[in-house]
Amino acid sequence: MCEREVAVPRPPAFLTKDRPPLASRGASEDAASAYGGMLSLTSKVPMPRYYFNIIAGDGIREDLEGTELPSLEDARLEAIEDARALMSDAILLGQDISSRRLEICNEAGDVLLTVLFKNAIKPVA
């Protein structure tokens, strides 16, 4: 059997210049350097968890899991989407649940914002 030399192309200089081999760096360090250090900044600060409790005439349906979101504004937008989806499902069943509301709470259970289902849709002529 004949052995042949195979030419292996070298990586561009900007990829290898002054960088330790991958084996000596951790995966998170490698990912952070690839994205300009963004990973290390965002991974240290946990996002707040918001709970979306549905308030109806017959009681409260508590959100026991919650959702991590960057801000209260993101939670408000999520609540509007949830209200629209729930109303869509109800309409298909012939039910009107537009009198309900979603309370957005923090982990301590404090109500931060209330979104009325009826305000999640726009009336059209």
Residue pairs with C-beta under 8 A, 6 or more apart in sequence:
22 30
25 33
28 39
28 40
28 43
31 39
32 38
32 39
32 40
46 68
47 68
47 69
47 70
48 68
48 69
48 71
48 106
48 107
49 66
49 67
49 68
49 106
49 107
50 66
50 67
50 68
50 69
50 72
50 75
50 78
50 104
50 105
50 106
50 112
51 62
51 63
51 64
51 66
51 67
51 104
51 105
51 106
51 107
51 109
52 63
52 66
52 67
52 75
52 78
52 79
52 82
52 102
52 103
52 104
52 105
53 60
53 61
53 62
53 63
53 102
53 103
53 105
54 60
54 61
54 63
54 86
54 100
54 101
54 102
55 100
55 101
55 102
55 103
56 97
56 99
56 100
57 99
57 100
66 107
67 75
67 78
69 75
69 78
72 104
72 112
72 113
75 104
75 112
75 113
76 104
76 113
76 115
79 102
79 104
79 113
79 115
79 120
80 115
80 120
82 102
83 100
83 102
83 115
83 117
83 120
84 120
84 121
86 97
86 100
86 117
87 97
87 98
87 117
87 120
87 121
90 96
90 97
97 117
98 117
98 118
98 121
99 117
99 118
100 117
101 114
101 115
101 116
101 117
102 114
102 115
102 117
103 111
103 113
103 114
104 111
104 112
104 113
104 114
104 115
105 111
105 112
106 112
